[in-house]
Every structure is written in structure tokens, then in C-alpha cells.
Amino acid sequence: MDLTREKEFLGIHPARFVDDVANAAVDYTADCLDQVEDAMLEDKDMAGLESMVQRGVDNAHNKIKDALDVNFDRFELYVLRNVFKIPDGVDLSEMQSKIELPQITHGYTKEQEDGLDDEISALRRKIRNVSLISSSTDSPTCKQHNLLL
């Protein structure tokens, strides 16, 4: 899906915006579950159950993250097709002249900014891969396999 016109008009690529929203939701979920885990571990009735609490919170985190991934994929498709998509017949030149966007000066050229965006995307992919590998190596089957090595 080509969103070049939308990127030029909005000043940000719509897919980047949607990714930022999805990443924020994942971050908020992780923060929330960390607080749940901390509260449970502080509870005196949970003494001695630390590993069980951690496993339970980790399982909840994985299930919620999986659900978020699926639903944000749907959200992304819907938003890119139905919210951000500007129909081809719409003349943006007239509207663009009426919209006054604040000029942000950060000292980066367009090429440098694109390079930074690419670097951020690559780092996000690495983080996702590491978290997937980490969650899969935490499985009992993988731990048993590592003990045999």
C-alpha cells in the first residue's frame, strides 16, 4: 500500500504512527503487569510463592502480548486503509496551503532522519526477536533440553 501522499501531507508516515501506538500499548501492558507482580510479591500471603507468581505474570504477559499483536495487526490494516488513506481524487495542494504546521528544527537532514528511522525500526525488530527467543527459552521443554546439553 503506497502512502507517499499521506506521508507528505501528514509529515509522518501513517505506518510509523500506528507502530508507535502499538509499541506504547505493549509498554503500558508490561508496566501494568510489573506493578501487579510487585503488589503480589509484597503481599504477605504470597510468601514462598515468588516463582509461581512470576510464572503466572509471565504467562499473562505472553497471552496479552499475543492478543495485542493480533489485534494491532488488524488495527493497523483498518487505520491505514480507512483512516489515513487520502483518496486519489482529493487535491491536497489547496488544503496544504491552509494548514500551518509548526516548523521543528532539529538539525538533521532528511537523509539522516530517514536513516535514524530505519535504525529505530531495525532495533525494534531486534527487541521483538529477543523477546520471542527469551519467552521460548523460558519454556519447560527448552529448559529440559538445555539441562541435557
Protein Blocks (a to p, Z undefined) as FASTA:
>chain_A
ZZklmmmmnopafklmmmmmmmmmmmmmmmmmmmmmmmmmmpmklgoilmmmmmmmmmmm
mmmmmmmmmmmmmmmmmmmmmmmpccfklcfklmmmmpccddddehiafklmmmmmmmmm
mmmmmmmmmmmmmmmmmpmklmmmmmmZZ
